[in-house]
């Protein structure tokens, strides 16, 4: 059963500075919280969401009606135990579920659209820190995140080293690789090639760039899975026809194969809950992410260990053996940097058949590691 709670919105009292040199005035952060905050405010856990996630961590999504994206992990008696911890999850700046993003109104009263400033992972974290300041939480018991959420967790530890006692980064990286950037660019080009995108100015139109966004989601979704998982789930099996007849080749371009039908379903469902411009901005933020670069003297190269030189936190890194999007080598790279900086860190590679999405799915070993680290 999903945990029920009240959604909240915080308007930041000060302008939010961005890495681009711009600033957001009157930015809004939408967030959900679960469990009671202790009188000392020392039991808070910030959970950071991934690219297509949102603040609906463990409560039903208002658009899809589905349970929260980490409902299996967060709740009473669960690995992130809301009987003990006050858990916060905020929609990142640039997204589309209540926090300020391209679909939000600019100061002139019209949607920002492509006038929205380009953002970075560090900008997202600045928004999270401003939210914590507004809530009066000076130091987190832990910051937790998978995928892009793990990037935020690492960025928070590097840029705000006194704000979290523990950092749990799952299936993530300290830099986006050329392959990752390439996949994102395919998705962005699919969106921008959709005539309904209209240069990003589609908010007043009846038609949205759903075709392009759907293709972008399909391409990305493939990277979240493993080849073995796809083979086991779909293989080369043909799709059953609408009239109930057994699968047969259409000798056309319908969804003949089950895997084709699955991807089309994923793409079409995504367009109902996500904004195409937000997809452009958030993928660009991920592509820019390079912690070593941020802490280099010349802005181009540097040693990742420098990013964690001032940290006082304990770290735990988790990877999955079937994840080819952010493979174990990426987590090891972070672990080596943390070792070089003298930070306490533990690391485990878990075996799971689900690919990158393993952190969202039923992997009992993950539950044990998460619960143990948060103790």
Helices and strands as residue ranges (DSSP letters): E 8-11, E 16-17, E 23-24, E 28-34, E 44-48, E 74-75, E 80-81, E 86-90, G 113-115, H 121-135, E 142-146, H 148-159, E 166-170, H 178-192, G 195-200, H 210-224, H 227-233, H 258-271, H 276-288, H 291-294, G 304-308, E 314-320, H 328-341, E 345-350, G 355-360, H 364-374
